[in-house]
Amino acid sequence: HLNISGGALPIGWENKAAVEIDVNHFQFDSEDSVAYMSFRDLNAFLKTESFELEIGEDSGTTAAIKWIAGSHNGSFAIVDLDGTRYEPGTPEYNGLYNGIGSLWAGHHNLEHYGNGEFMMFDNAYDDDSNMWPNPSGSRMLIVQVDEVDESVTLVWEHSMGYNTSVFGDNDRLPTGNLLGCAWPHKSSIDTTEQTYDAEIVEVVRETGDIAWNMKIWGDGTRSTNDQQIYGWMMYSVERVYEEPIIINPSCTTGSSADTLTFDTFNNFKMASDVAGEMTVVTASGDKVASGGIAWRAHWQSSPVEAKMWPGSCSDGCTVTVKNRVGESGSAEFTC
């Protein structure tokens, strides 16, 4: 277990029961020496100080809080999509999102994807007041944390067009697109029209276009049902590919060696860097290059370079990458 009370907890966070904070996501990072924690009912997320993890039935680790983003106890300024900066402790900051001191509320599935970027699903729902502080409804949201500037900046959003009180997801794919899920709360449904219960959506980050969408239909009675949570819904979604991915294999010739370069992604997302293997074989089956590769965490691009004897692949070669569970992907190229 990890105890985050190694330093001083904010006064507003002391002696709160688990149901009053709702830690809905926990993620190790930096070789499992720091952790990120997402608090739905506090409308905040935090990073711990570095710690040495002890694993065992009776062991535990204590770490202090390094920073908090969001809530009245936040230590970072919040910068909105329009560039407006709100300094913690000021009336303007404390008044954000109808007075919760944040620009996300009741959020789910916050994940760090490297380079200070965090993806989350902003439900835009304050459980304490039962209010929806964002008139545009729930959204897929990306924020950028700058520890030097002590700020968290909203950099991208995709509004769902309806309210979702709980659950939801927002994951970056190898393509750079964002994959999310949500479901329309009964307050968003026109009672005269049957609608879907939940949906999965893939959004192009650069344009906001919908690349792919799947809707799940129920009995069409959510808007008139007395239960607030009714019908089909999804907590989160993950995309898993059939095999590791090789993108844009390219080869350049040289007098002493030919050089193959490509980007690669493991076929499933990992929170830490993982090792893999790479081989290059000719059309006749001769191995002309091999070595280890490192897939970067969070589906960040992992560039690979391999050297071969000049002319080895003039008639074509196949490059194959293999992960530690034995799954492999291949691509052909000519040099």
C-alpha positions as CSV (number, residue, x, y, z in Angstrom):
1,H,0.0,0.0,0.0
2,L,1.0,3.6,-0.5
3,N,0.4,6.2,2.2
4,I,0.4,9.8,0.8
5,S,0.4,11.5,4.2
6,G,4.2,11.6,4.4
7,G,3.9,15.3,4.1
8,A,1.2,17.8,5.1
9,L,-2.2,17.0,3.7
10,P,-4.4,19.9,2.8
11,I,-6.7,20.7,5.7
12,G,-9.8,20.2,3.5
13,W,-8.6,16.6,2.8
14,E,-8.0,15.4,6.3
15,N,-10.3,12.8,7.9
16,K,-12.3,12.2,4.8
17,A,-13.8,8.8,4.2
18,A,-13.1,7.0,0.9
19,V,-16.6,7.7,-0.4
20,E,-16.0,11.4,0.0
21,I,-12.9,11.5,-2.3
22,D,-13.3,8.6,-4.8
23,V,-9.8,7.8,-5.9
24,N,-10.8,6.6,-9.4
25,H,-7.4,6.3,-11.0
26,F,-3.9,5.5,-9.7
27,Q,-0.8,5.3,-11.9
28,F,2.9,4.6,-11.3
29,D,5.4,6.5,-13.4
30,S,9.2,7.2,-13.6
31,E,10.2,3.6,-13.1
32,D,7.6,3.2,-10.4
33,S,9.2,5.8,-8.2
34,V,6.3,8.4,-8.3
35,A,2.5,8.0,-8.5
36,Y,-0.3,10.1,-9.9
37,M,-3.7,9.9,-8.2
38,S,-7.1,11.2,-9.4
39,F,-9.7,12.2,-6.9
40,R,-13.2,12.4,-8.5
41,D,-15.1,14.0,-5.7
42,L,-12.3,16.5,-4.9
43,N,-12.1,17.6,-8.5
44,A,-8.3,17.3,-8.4
45,F,-5.3,15.1,-9.2
46,L,-1.9,15.0,-7.6
47,K,1.7,13.8,-8.0
48,T,3.7,12.3,-5.1
49,E,7.3,12.9,-4.2
50,S,9.7,10.2,-5.3
51,F,9.6,7.0,-3.1
52,E,11.2,3.6,-3.0
53,L,8.4,1.1,-3.5
54,E,8.3,-1.9,-1.2
55,I,6.2,-4.8,-2.3
56,G,5.0,-7.4,0.2
57,E,2.1,-8.5,2.2
58,D,3.1,-6.6,5.3
59,S,5.1,-3.8,3.7
60,G,4.1,-0.3,2.7
61,T,5.5,2.9,1.4
62,T,4.9,6.4,2.6
63,A,5.3,9.4,0.2
64,A,4.6,13.1,0.4
65,I,2.5,15.1,-2.1
66,K,4.6,17.0,-4.6
67,W,1.7,19.0,-6.2
68,I,-2.0,19.2,-6.5
69,A,-3.9,20.3,-9.7
70,G,-7.4,21.5,-9.2
71,S,-9.7,22.2,-6.2
72,H,-9.5,24.9,-3.6
73,N,-6.4,23.0,-2.3
74,G,-4.6,23.1,-5.6
75,S,-1.0,24.3,-5.7
76,F,-0.9,25.1,-9.5
77,A,-2.4,27.9,-11.5
78,I,-5.1,26.7,-14.0
79,V,-4.9,28.1,-17.6
80,D,-8.1,27.9,-19.6
81,L,-8.3,27.1,-23.3
82,D,-8.6,30.8,-24.1
83,G,-5.3,31.5,-22.2
84,T,-6.8,33.0,-19.1
85,R,-4.7,32.2,-16.1
86,Y,-6.2,31.6,-12.6
87,E,-3.8,31.7,-9.7
88,P,-4.7,29.4,-6.7
89,G,-6.2,31.2,-3.7
90,T,-7.6,34.1,-5.7
91,P,-11.4,34.8,-5.9
92,E,-11.3,34.1,-9.6
93,Y,-9.7,30.7,-9.1
94,N,-12.0,29.7,-6.3
95,G,-15.0,30.7,-8.3
96,L,-14.2,28.4,-11.3
97,Y,-16.9,25.9,-12.3
98,N,-19.5,27.4,-10.0
99,G,-17.2,27.7,-7.1
100,I,-15.3,24.4,-7.0
101,G,-11.9,25.9,-7.8
102,S,-11.3,23.7,-10.9
103,L,-12.0,23.5,-14.6
104,W,-13.0,19.8,-14.4
105,A,-15.5,18.2,-12.1
106,G,-16.2,14.6,-11.2
107,H,-13.6,13.5,-13.8
108,H,-12.7,9.9,-14.6
109,N,-9.7,7.9,-15.9
110,L,-7.1,10.6,-15.7
111,E,-3.8,9.2,-17.2
112,H,-0.4,10.6,-17.7
113,Y,0.8,10.1,-21.3
114,G,4.3,11.5,-21.0
115,N,5.7,15.0,-21.6
116,G,3.4,16.5,-18.9
117,E,0.2,15.6,-20.8
118,F,-2.7,14.2,-19.0
119,M,-5.9,12.8,-20.7
120,M,-9.1,12.7,-18.7
121,F,-12.9,12.5,-19.1
122,D,-14.3,15.6,-17.6
123,N,-17.8,14.7,-16.5
124,A,-18.4,18.3,-15.6
125,Y,-20.6,17.2,-12.7
126,D,-20.2,18.3,-9.1
127,D,-21.5,15.5,-6.9
128,D,-21.8,17.6,-3.8
129,S,-24.1,20.2,-5.3
130,N,-25.7,17.9,-8.0
131,M,-24.9,20.6,-10.5
132,W,-23.5,20.7,-14.1
133,P,-21.0,23.6,-14.1
134,N,-20.2,23.4,-17.8
135,P,-23.1,24.5,-20.0
136,S,-21.5,22.6,-23.0
137,G,-21.8,19.3,-21.0
138,S,-19.3,16.6,-20.4
139,R,-16.1,16.4,-22.5
140,M,-12.9,14.6,-23.3
141,L,-10.1,16.8,-22.0
142,I,-6.3,17.1,-22.3
143,V,-4.3,19.2,-19.9
144,Q,-0.6,20.1,-19.8
145,V,1.3,20.2,-16.5
146,D,4.3,22.5,-16.3
147,E,6.1,21.8,-12.9
148,V,8.5,24.7,-13.4
149,D,5.8,27.2,-14.2
150,E,3.5,25.6,-11.5
151,S,0.6,25.5,-13.9
152,V,-1.8,23.1,-15.5
153,T,-3.1,24.3,-18.9
154,L,-6.2,23.0,-20.8
155,V,-4.9,22.3,-24.3
156,W,-7.7,20.3,-26.0
157,E,-11.3,19.3,-25.6
158,H,-14.0,17.4,-27.4
159,S,-17.5,18.2,-26.1
160,M,-19.9,15.2,-26.0
161,G,-23.0,17.3,-26.4
162,Y,-24.6,15.9,-23.3
163,N,-24.2,15.3,-19.6
164,T,-22.5,12.2,-18.1
165,S,-22.6,12.1,-14.3
166,V,-20.1,9.2,-13.8
167,F,-17.7,7.1,-15.8
168,G,-16.1,8.0,-19.2
169,D,-12.7,7.7,-20.7
170,N,-10.1,9.5,-22.9
171,D,-7.0,7.6,-24.2
172,R,-4.4,8.6,-26.8
173,L,-3.9,6.0,-29.6
174,P,-0.7,5.4,-31.6
175,T,-2.2,7.5,-34.4
176,G,-2.5,10.4,-32.0
177,N,-6.3,10.1,-32.1
178,L,-8.3,10.1,-28.9
179,L,-10.5,7.2,-27.9
180,G,-13.3,7.9,-25.4
181,C,-16.6,6.6,-24.1
182,A,-19.6,8.2,-22.4
183,W,-23.3,7.8,-21.9
184,P,-26.1,10.5,-22.0
185,H,-27.6,11.2,-18.6
186,K,-31.4,11.3,-18.5
187,S,-31.2,15.1,-18.1
188,S,-29.8,15.3,-21.6
189,I,-32.4,13.2,-23.3
190,D,-35.4,14.6,-25.2
191,T,-38.2,12.6,-23.7
192,T,-40.0,12.5,-27.0
193,E,-37.1,10.7,-28.8
194,Q,-35.5,7.3,-28.2
195,T,-31.8,7.6,-28.1
196,Y,-28.7,5.4,-27.5
197,D,-27.6,4.3,-24.1
198,A,-23.8,4.7,-24.5
199,E,-21.2,5.3,-27.1
200,I,-17.5,4.9,-28.0
201,V,-15.9,7.6,-30.0
202,E,-12.5,8.1,-31.7
203,V,-11.7,11.8,-32.3
204,V,-8.9,13.2,-34.6
205,R,-7.0,15.5,-32.3
206,E,-5.9,18.0,-34.9
207,T,-9.3,18.6,-36.5
208,G,-11.9,17.4,-34.0
209,D,-13.4,15.2,-36.6
210,I,-15.0,11.8,-35.7
211,A,-12.8,9.0,-37.0
212,W,-14.9,6.2,-35.7
213,N,-18.0,5.8,-33.5
214,M,-20.1,3.0,-32.0
215,K,-23.4,3.5,-30.2
216,I,-25.1,1.0,-27.9
217,W,-28.9,1.0,-27.9
218,G,-31.0,-0.1,-25.0
219,D,-34.8,0.0,-24.4
220,G,-35.1,3.7,-25.0
221,T,-36.6,4.4,-21.6
222,R,-33.7,6.0,-19.7
223,S,-35.3,9.5,-19.9
224,T,-38.4,8.3,-18.1
225,N,-36.9,5.8,-15.7
226,D,-36.7,6.7,-12.1
227,Q,-33.2,5.3,-11.7
228,Q,-30.5,7.9,-12.4
229,I,-28.1,5.2,-13.6
230,Y,-30.1,3.0,-15.9
231,G,-29.4,1.0,-19.1
232,W,-26.1,0.3,-20.8
233,M,-23.0,2.3,-19.9
234,M,-19.2,1.8,-19.9
235,Y,-16.7,2.8,-17.2
236,S,-13.8,2.9,-19.7
237,V,-12.6,1.4,-23.0
238,E,-9.2,0.2,-24.2
239,R,-8.1,-0.5,-27.8
240,V,-5.8,-3.6,-28.2
241,Y,-4.3,-4.3,-31.6
242,E,-3.8,-7.8,-33.0
243,E,0.0,-7.4,-33.3
244,P,2.7,-4.8,-32.6
245,I,2.7,-1.9,-35.1
246,I,5.5,-0.8,-37.5
247,I,5.0,2.6,-39.2
248,N,6.9,4.1,-42.1
249,P,9.8,1.7,-42.6
250,S,12.4,3.6,-44.6
251,C,15.9,2.5,-45.8
252,T,18.9,4.6,-46.9
253,T,21.9,3.2,-48.7
254,G,25.5,3.8,-47.7
255,S,29.0,2.8,-48.7
256,S,29.7,1.0,-45.4
257,A,26.1,0.1,-44.3
258,D,22.4,0.5,-45.3
259,T,20.2,2.0,-42.6
260,L,16.6,1.0,-41.8
261,T,14.5,3.4,-39.7
262,F,10.9,3.1,-38.5
263,D,8.5,3.9,-35.7
264,T,6.9,1.1,-33.7
265,F,4.2,0.7,-31.0
266,N,3.4,-2.3,-28.9
267,N,-0.1,-3.7,-29.6
268,F,-1.3,-2.8,-26.1
269,K,-0.7,0.2,-23.9
270,M,1.8,0.0,-21.0
271,A,2.5,2.5,-18.1
272,S,6.2,1.8,-18.2
273,D,8.8,1.3,-21.0
274,V,9.0,-2.4,-22.1
275,A,11.6,-4.3,-24.1
276,G,11.1,-6.1,-27.4
277,E,13.0,-7.7,-30.2
278,M,13.7,-6.8,-33.8
279,T,14.9,-8.9,-36.7
280,V,15.4,-8.2,-40.4
281,V,15.5,-11.1,-42.9
282,T,15.9,-11.2,-46.6
283,A,13.4,-12.7,-49.1
284,S,15.5,-15.9,-48.9
285,G,15.3,-16.1,-45.1
286,D,18.8,-14.8,-44.3
287,K,19.0,-12.7,-41.1
288,V,20.8,-9.5,-41.8
289,A,20.0,-7.5,-38.6
290,S,18.7,-8.1,-35.1
291,G,18.6,-6.5,-31.7
292,G,16.6,-5.2,-28.9
293,I,14.0,-2.4,-29.0
294,A,12.4,-0.3,-26.3
295,W,8.7,0.5,-26.5
296,R,8.1,3.8,-24.7
297,A,5.3,4.0,-22.1
298,H,1.9,5.4,-22.9
299,W,2.1,4.6,-26.6
300,Q,4.6,7.3,-27.3
301,S,6.4,6.9,-30.6
302,S,9.4,4.6,-30.4
303,P,11.9,5.1,-33.2
304,V,14.2,2.2,-34.2
305,E,17.3,2.2,-36.4
306,A,19.0,-0.9,-37.8
307,K,22.3,-1.3,-39.8
308,M,22.7,-3.9,-42.6
309,W,25.4,-4.8,-45.0
310,P,25.2,-2.7,-48.2
311,G,22.8,-4.2,-50.7
312,S,21.4,-6.8,-48.3
313,C,17.8,-5.7,-48.9
314,S,18.0,-4.7,-52.6
315,D,15.6,-7.5,-53.4
316,G,13.4,-6.8,-50.4
317,C,13.5,-7.6,-46.7
318,T,11.0,-8.1,-43.9
319,V,11.4,-6.4,-40.5
320,T,9.7,-8.0,-37.5
321,V,9.2,-6.8,-34.0
322,K,8.2,-9.1,-31.2
323,N,7.0,-8.4,-27.6
324,R,7.6,-10.3,-24.4
325,V,4.4,-12.2,-24.7
326,G,5.3,-13.6,-28.1
327,E,3.2,-11.4,-30.3
328,S,4.9,-10.1,-33.4
329,G,4.2,-7.7,-36.3
330,S,6.0,-7.3,-39.6
331,A,6.5,-4.9,-42.5
332,E,8.3,-5.3,-45.9
333,F,10.8,-2.8,-47.4
334,T,13.4,-2.5,-50.1
335,C,16.7,-0.7,-49.8
